[in-house]
Amino acid sequence: MATHEPAYHRYFAADVPPDGRKRNLLSMSYAEVAERLREPGQDVVLVPLGSTEKHGAHIPLGTDSYITMTAVVMAAEMADCLYAPLMPFGYSPHHMGRLLEGAGTITLQAETYRRVMHDVALSLVFHGFRRIVFVSHHGSNTKPIDEILRYLRYRTGAFFAFYKTPTEREVNVLRGVLENPPEETPGWHSSELETSCVMAVHEALVDMRRAVADRAHAPRWMGEKFSKVDGTGTVIFQESENIWVPMEHHEYSDTAVIGNPFRANPQKGMEIFRRMARHLADFVEEVRKFPVEVCHADFPERAWQP
């Protein structure tokens, strides 16, 4: 095991952090949760949404899940808030690859993914949580969410947010940590950031013998007039990047790597986690200040009280 205290391991071990205060709903009894909810400021809960999808050949399918969960555990300890168990599947249809290729990706359909968010959220509101923050490292988990977040807010009056970890084009929180130049897309898929983070979780999960540096490109069937610099859903045409095209990941990334993973190291990964967690924890502290009035807390199949 790595020597730099990877928070992820506490999620699967005793779930009791160094201060002895449980925060993982999975490890708490209903009596403990009820007691915690009676404490001021404890109606905030983090809900981690992961992914099981093809990454570079040097890091695991669960990369986004490991990163999401580590950031959540660390942030929950910093902000002293509760968190739900990880949902390890996300919205990843573009990572499915070719039929019978054996990539291992598991994706939910958009409607299934939204239903999971719906049911988890209403379960939590039913029991007294008034501020729910979904957290994910997987960028495509943000694609189906606007409708469901609005529905949940309009239905319940509770506060809902989706916290996407600072990666990809939004890496200001990580300024000074990532060394790859912009053209090597340091925060992108299987590049410097993700490889460093997985190393920090457990170095045995990374096999740098399989690592390659690679770049994104427009799908070759589009021809030479189109280009692409990273993993967004857009392509560049006549110097303008305003065209969204439903593309498969293997059509614009030959190796599932977008960037250069060779500057990665576990110490960098721990600093990335520290900054992610601090940013998320600071957001939780602000969320506690928001005025929230729940007006509707029933669960669809339990709208009555016996």
LODRENFI-680761 format. One line per field, with one value per residue (C-alpha): residue number from 1; residue in three letters; chain; x, y, z. Coordinates in nm, 3 decimals, m for minus. Layout:
# LODRENFI-680761
num (NUM,...)
residu (ALA,...)
chaine (A,...)
X (X,...)
Y (Y,...)
Z (Z,...)
//
This chain:
# LODRENFI-680761
num (1,2,3,4,5,6,7,8,9,10,11,12,13,14,15,16,17,18,19,20,21,22,23,24,25,26,27,28,29,30,31,32,33,34,35,36,37,38,39,40,41,42,43,44,45,46,47,48,49,50,51,52,53,54,55,56,57,58,59,60,61,62,63,64,65,66,67,68,69,70,71,72,73,74,75,76,77,78,79,80,81,82,83,84,85,86,87,88,89,90,91,92,93,94,95,96,97,98,99,100,101,102,103,104,105,106,107,108,109,110,111,112,113,114,115,116,117,118,119,120,121,122,123,124,125,126,127,128,129,130,131,132,133,134,135,136,137,138,139,140,141,142,143,144,145,146,147,148,149,150,151,152,153,154,155,156,157,158,159,160,161,162,163,164,165,166,167,168,169,170,171,172,173,174,175,176,177,178,179,180,181,182,183,184,185,186,187,188,189,190,191,192,193,194,195,196,197,198,199,200,201,202,203,204,205,206,207,208,209,210,211,212,213,214,215,216,217,218,219,220,221,222,223,224,225,226,227,228,229,230,231,232,233,234,235,236,237,238,239,240,241,242,243,244,245,246,247,248,249,250,251,252,253,254,255,256,257,258,259,260,261,262,263,264,265,266,267,268,269,270,271,272,273,274,275,276,277,278,279,280,281,282,283,284,285,286,287,288,289,290,291,292,293,294,295,296,297,298,299,300,301,302,303,304,305,306)
residu (MET,ALA,THR,HIS,GLU,PRO,ALA,TYR,HIS,ARG,TYR,PHE,ALA,ALA,ASP,VAL,PRO,PRO,ASP,GLY,ARG,LYS,ARG,ASN,LEU,LEU,SER,MET,SER,TYR,ALA,GLU,VAL,ALA,GLU,ARG,LEU,ARG,GLU,PRO,GLY,GLN,ASP,VAL,VAL,LEU,VAL,PRO,LEU,GLY,SER,THR,GLU,LYS,HIS,GLY,ALA,HIS,ILE,PRO,LEU,GLY,THR,ASP,SER,TYR,ILE,THR,MET,THR,ALA,VAL,VAL,MET,ALA,ALA,GLU,MET,ALA,ASP,CYS,LEU,TYR,ALA,PRO,LEU,MET,PRO,PHE,GLY,TYR,SER,PRO,HIS,HIS,MET,GLY,ARG,LEU,LEU,GLU,GLY,ALA,GLY,THR,ILE,THR,LEU,GLN,ALA,GLU,THR,TYR,ARG,ARG,VAL,MET,HIS,ASP,VAL,ALA,LEU,SER,LEU,VAL,PHE,HIS,GLY,PHE,ARG,ARG,ILE,VAL,PHE,VAL,SER,HIS,HIS,GLY,SER,ASN,THR,LYS,PRO,ILE,ASP,GLU,ILE,LEU,ARG,TYR,LEU,ARG,TYR,ARG,THR,GLY,ALA,PHE,PHE,ALA,PHE,TYR,LYS,THR,PRO,THR,GLU,ARG,GLU,VAL,ASN,VAL,LEU,ARG,GLY,VAL,LEU,GLU,ASN,PRO,PRO,GLU,GLU,THR,PRO,GLY,TRP,HIS,SER,SER,GLU,LEU,GLU,THR,SER,CYS,VAL,MET,ALA,VAL,HIS,GLU,ALA,LEU,VAL,ASP,MET,ARG,ARG,ALA,VAL,ALA,ASP,ARG,ALA,HIS,ALA,PRO,ARG,TRP,MET,GLY,GLU,LYS,PHE,SER,LYS,VAL,ASP,GLY,THR,GLY,THR,VAL,ILE,PHE,GLN,GLU,SER,GLU,ASN,ILE,TRP,VAL,PRO,MET,GLU,HIS,HIS,GLU,TYR,SER,ASP,THR,ALA,VAL,ILE,GLY,ASN,PRO,PHE,ARG,ALA,ASN,PRO,GLN,LYS,GLY,MET,GLU,ILE,PHE,ARG,ARG,MET,ALA,ARG,HIS,LEU,ALA,ASP,PHE,VAL,GLU,GLU,VAL,ARG,LYS,PHE,PRO,VAL,GLU,VAL,CYS,HIS,ALA,ASP,PHE,PRO,GLU,ARG,ALA,TRP,GLN,PRO)
chaine (A,A,A,A,A,A,A,A,A,A,A,A,A,A,A,A,A,A,A,A,A,A,A,A,A,A,A,A,A,A,A,A,A,A,A,A,A,A,A,A,A,A,A,A,A,A,A,A,A,A,A,A,A,A,A,A,A,A,A,A,A,A,A,A,A,A,A,A,A,A,A,A,A,A,A,A,A,A,A,A,A,A,A,A,A,A,A,A,A,A,A,A,A,A,A,A,A,A,A,A,A,A,A,A,A,A,A,A,A,A,A,A,A,A,A,A,A,A,A,A,A,A,A,A,A,A,A,A,A,A,A,A,A,A,A,A,A,A,A,A,A,A,A,A,A,A,A,A,A,A,A,A,A,A,A,A,A,A,A,A,A,A,A,A,A,A,A,A,A,A,A,A,A,A,A,A,A,A,A,A,A,A,A,A,A,A,A,A,A,A,A,A,A,A,A,A,A,A,A,A,A,A,A,A,A,A,A,A,A,A,A,A,A,A,A,A,A,A,A,A,A,A,A,A,A,A,A,A,A,A,A,A,A,A,A,A,A,A,A,A,A,A,A,A,A,A,A,A,A,A,A,A,A,A,A,A,A,A,A,A,A,A,A,A,A,A,A,A,A,A,A,A,A,A,A,A,A,A,A,A,A,A,A,A,A,A,A,A,A,A,A,A,A,A,A,A,A,A,A,A,A,A,A,A,A,A)
X (0.000,0.119,0.257,0.081,m0.255,m0.487,m0.831,m1.003,m0.891,m1.088,m1.403,m1.363,m1.199,m1.342,m1.480,m1.366,m1.130,m0.847,m1.078,m1.305,m1.619,m1.813,m1.929,m2.001,m2.372,m2.278,m2.103,m2.355,m2.668,m3.002,m2.975,m2.637,m2.768,m3.070,m2.844,m2.615,m2.906,m3.004,m2.667,m2.648,m2.521,m2.540,m2.819,m2.558,m2.470,m2.229,m2.343,m2.052,m2.131,m1.853,m1.797,m1.667,m1.523,m1.229,m0.925,m0.569,m0.423,m0.210,m0.492,m0.812,m1.167,m1.262,m1.031,m1.316,m1.472,m1.148,m1.084,m1.442,m1.451,m1.110,m1.201,m1.537,m1.389,m1.123,m1.369,m1.619,m1.351,m1.245,m1.603,m1.737,m2.032,m2.187,m2.150,m2.338,m2.192,m2.036,m2.255,m1.988,m2.169,m2.227,m2.326,m2.056,m2.211,m1.925,m1.677,m1.851,m1.626,m1.685,m1.902,m1.734,m1.410,m1.384,m1.319,m1.519,m1.711,m2.047,m2.280,m2.625,m2.869,m2.936,m3.285,m3.158,m2.884,m3.135,m3.366,m3.083,m3.017,m3.393,m3.440,m3.125,m3.210,m3.571,m3.465,m3.226,m3.476,m3.739,m3.514,m3.419,m3.128,m3.195,m2.874,m2.759,m2.439,m2.373,m1.999,m1.828,m1.494,m1.647,m1.719,m1.992,m2.191,m2.283,m2.450,m2.794,m2.834,m3.000,m3.354,m3.333,m3.164,m3.433,m3.709,m3.569,m3.540,m3.887,m4.046,m3.886,m3.747,m3.422,m3.085,m2.923,m2.590,m2.357,m1.990,m1.761,m1.404,m1.163,m1.024,m1.012,m1.059,m1.136,m0.812,m0.766,m0.784,m0.484,m0.272,0.097,0.056,0.020,0.340,0.225,0.194,m0.157,m0.097,m0.038,m0.384,m0.265,m0.613,m0.764,m0.835,m0.566,m0.313,m0.095,m0.379,m0.566,m0.252,m0.112,m0.438,m0.458,m0.096,m0.191,m0.483,m0.259,0.047,m0.026,m0.330,m0.099,0.113,0.333,0.475,0.147,0.138,0.151,0.126,m0.143,m0.352,m0.714,m0.814,m1.139,m1.299,m1.116,m1.441,m1.500,m1.202,m0.911,m1.117,m1.205,m0.979,m1.003,m0.780,m0.933,m1.224,m1.514,m1.812,m1.718,m1.500,m1.313,m1.411,m1.260,m1.105,m1.441,m1.533,m1.910,m2.023,m2.138,m2.112,m2.214,m1.881,m1.754,m1.443,m1.246,m1.323,m1.123,m0.884,m0.698,m0.565,m0.819,m0.535,m0.563,m0.239,0.090,0.087,0.465,0.500,0.264,0.369,0.182,0.295,0.141,m0.173,m0.204,m0.164,m0.434,m0.664,m0.588,m0.681,m0.992,m1.107,m1.036,m1.232,m1.526,m1.516,m1.517,m1.820,m1.997,m1.934,m2.102,m2.391,m2.461,m2.532,m2.793,m3.156,m3.339,m3.700,m3.816,m4.180,m4.231,m4.040,m4.238,m4.103,m4.324,m4.390,m4.422,m4.641,m4.858,m4.772,m4.913)
Y (0.000,0.351,0.549,0.882,0.799,0.755,0.849,0.605,0.309,0.433,0.404,0.029,m0.035,0.072,0.398,0.575,0.868,0.972,1.195,0.898,1.066,0.858,1.039,0.757,0.669,0.314,0.261,0.439,0.308,0.483,0.606,0.763,0.937,1.070,1.205,1.372,1.540,1.705,1.880,2.231,2.236,1.858,1.856,1.864,1.537,1.461,1.203,1.061,0.954,0.753,0.571,0.238,0.318,0.270,0.479,0.444,0.093,0.198,0.294,0.114,0.133,0.272,0.575,0.829,0.640,0.626,0.996,1.097,0.895,1.008,1.373,1.320,1.141,1.409,1.696,1.541,1.524,1.884,2.018,1.764,1.653,1.319,1.140,0.863,0.544,0.567,0.496,0.330,0.354,0.672,0.804,0.674,0.554,0.703,0.478,0.153,0.101,m0.162,m0.470,m0.758,m0.563,m0.642,m0.289,m0.345,m0.017,m0.025,0.264,0.367,0.514,0.881,0.814,0.538,0.769,1.045,0.800,0.698,1.064,1.116,0.822,0.887,1.255,1.203,0.932,1.176,1.464,1.228,1.169,1.529,1.621,1.964,2.027,1.760,1.797,1.539,1.501,1.343,1.337,1.197,1.489,1.317,1.265,1.632,1.589,1.456,1.651,1.988,1.855,1.635,1.895,2.149,1.896,1.807,2.170,2.261,1.953,1.975,2.322,2.161,2.280,2.070,2.112,1.906,1.951,1.853,1.811,2.073,1.901,1.926,2.287,2.408,2.356,2.692,2.523,2.314,2.599,2.536,2.162,2.033,2.051,1.942,2.238,2.313,2.127,1.811,1.853,1.780,1.756,1.530,1.162,0.936,1.219,1.374,1.453,1.124,0.912,1.105,1.067,0.692,0.662,0.846,0.609,0.305,0.281,m0.086,0.027,0.191,0.009,0.267,0.000,0.030,0.411,0.618,0.989,1.066,1.350,1.392,1.437,1.490,1.167,1.073,1.022,1.398,1.478,1.720,2.038,1.943,1.920,1.862,1.951,1.763,1.545,1.788,1.704,1.972,1.990,2.284,2.407,2.720,2.818,2.808,2.544,2.582,2.250,1.967,1.619,1.292,1.109,0.782,0.810,0.573,0.793,1.084,0.910,0.607,0.489,0.642,0.874,1.246,1.396,1.290,1.073,1.053,1.348,1.183,1.091,1.006,1.318,1.531,1.322,1.386,1.760,1.747,1.566,1.814,2.107,1.938,1.847,2.192,2.356,2.118,2.159,2.537,2.508,2.296,2.567,2.821,2.585,2.572,2.946,2.931,2.986,2.658,2.572,2.224,2.230,1.872,1.579,1.270,0.975,0.871,0.523,0.648,0.957,0.835,0.793,0.481)
Z (0.000,m0.073,0.223,0.162,0.325,0.025,0.153,m0.083,0.127,0.425,0.215,0.185,0.521,0.858,0.720,1.034,0.967,1.200,1.407,1.482,1.344,1.090,0.777,0.532,0.529,0.431,0.765,0.990,1.157,1.111,1.471,1.403,1.090,1.280,1.555,1.302,1.125,1.453,1.463,1.310,0.952,0.906,0.648,0.367,0.195,m0.089,m0.345,m0.550,m0.906,m1.066,m1.392,m1.520,m1.860,m2.092,m2.004,m2.126,m2.111,m1.810,m1.567,m1.461,m1.588,m1.248,m1.271,m1.250,m0.960,m0.763,m0.816,m0.735,m0.415,m0.288,m0.339,m0.166,0.137,0.183,0.136,0.377,0.644,0.579,0.587,0.839,0.629,0.542,0.211,0.033,m0.116,m0.460,m0.763,m0.982,m1.318,m1.515,m1.853,m2.088,m2.416,m2.620,m2.435,m2.526,m2.826,m3.092,m3.057,m2.870,m2.834,m2.464,m2.339,m2.018,m2.012,m1.833,m1.913,m1.802,m2.048,m1.984,m1.848,m1.616,m1.489,m1.422,m1.244,m1.013,m0.930,m0.880,m0.643,m0.440,m0.403,m0.297,m0.051,0.114,0.122,0.269,0.569,0.635,0.411,0.261,0.068,m0.179,m0.379,m0.649,m0.716,m1.016,m1.190,m1.510,m1.741,m1.940,m1.620,m1.656,m1.995,m1.887,m1.560,m1.618,m1.645,m1.336,m1.116,m1.204,m1.143,m0.801,m0.700,m0.824,m0.662,m0.318,m0.256,m0.139,m0.268,m0.539,m0.716,m0.933,m0.850,m1.137,m1.014,m1.155,m1.463,m1.841,m1.954,m1.601,m1.407,m1.233,m0.893,m0.998,m1.134,m1.066,m1.009,m1.364,m1.569,m1.914,m2.152,m2.286,m2.611,m2.408,m2.245,m1.889,m1.737,m1.998,m2.034,m1.887,m1.900,m1.628,m1.387,m1.390,m1.390,m1.093,m0.903,m0.958,m0.847,m0.527,m0.467,m0.510,m0.733,m0.807,m1.011,m1.268,m1.524,m1.692,m1.923,m2.112,m2.107,m2.424,m2.499,m2.754,m2.896,m2.990,m3.353,m3.538,m3.658,m3.973,m4.161,m4.131,m4.352,m4.330,m4.284,m3.927,m3.623,m3.249,m2.954,m2.660,m2.554,m2.568,m2.786,m3.039,m3.351,m3.498,m3.843,m4.005,m3.669,m3.494,m3.235,m3.233,m3.382,m3.155,m3.309,m3.136,m3.160,m3.021,m2.804,m3.024,m3.326,m3.186,m2.947,m3.081,m2.743,m2.498,m2.393,m2.458,m2.333,m2.183,m1.869,m1.831,m1.592,m1.344,m0.991,m0.668,m0.482,m0.756,m0.728,m0.355,m0.409,m0.676,m0.435,m0.159,m0.382,m0.521,m0.173,m0.031,m0.312,m0.263,0.116,0.083,m0.145,0.119,0.377,0.150,0.077,0.451,0.441,0.164,0.266,0.199,0.272,0.179,0.073,m0.046,0.103,0.010,m0.187,m0.483,m0.346,0.012,m0.025,0.261,0.627,0.800)
//
